[in-house]
Amino acid sequence: MFAKTALFCGADVSASPVREPNGKTQSTVAVIVDITARKKVEQALQKSNEALEQLVDQRTKALSVANAELKGEIERRMGLEGEILSVSDREQQRLGQELHDGLCQHLTAVAFMARSIAMRLKNHRVIDAADIEKIAQLVNDAASGTRDLSRALHRMDVDAAGLVIALQDLVDREIWRTPCRLQVRPSFRIDDDTAAAHLYRIAREAVINANKHAQAREIVVKLENSRQGMALHVIDDGVGCSNESKLKQGLGFHIMNYRAQLMGGRLKIDSPKGGGTCVSCYCRTRRQCHANRKKTAR
């Protein structure tokens, strides 16, 4: 007889015959082994393997999504870097245009009037004092315009303490076609130098765009604190955004949006009910960021 094995009620039963030396079977030995624990271990191991496979599948999908997002971000950054490289050319063109329309025009007028006075002196004719005063006024205007350009070129060191002064200087410049003014809420506070520098440059870009395209009667630059943090608004009462998607494709929007993201903020462009355009930048203060980190840690 051969050993026989049977499964009975969670037990492994083995029966083996015991033979005497003469070859005759005298008795049978049965061995019963409880396999319940083993089955539980096998089931637990199977569940663990299934959970591990699900986790690997989830992590693989999450990694694929992260890789796709990273690839998109790299492409966006590369495109943005290419756009930023063109900023220098655009600024040079703008500076050249301002020099041509401002300083050069004034100096040409001064030269023309000075030549006219020289001809009068040469011909022993009477010189009108008003002409001399006009020349002095033109020279003063040229000097004022040159100072504005100089301040614009040297506004590279804006910090938290000097943000309001820098913005006041920005709106007071005589080069703008549209009158500008600054509104600062008494509650406004900023303690981040990097954020202040970005806010100034966002405001400057928005004011430049409004002067070029808005056809507005007035531009208002506002600083305030809100639940969302520090807020900068550049508001005009011009023609508004007839094509918002096209506006967001422009270089100016990308530069402002990039600066907002660098300081952990967000940029928003919309058209108020009364018309015109509002460019807003929201970013958290250091205190708000610190409080948010403490809340997350809990």
Disulfide bonds with the S-S distance in Angstrom:
none
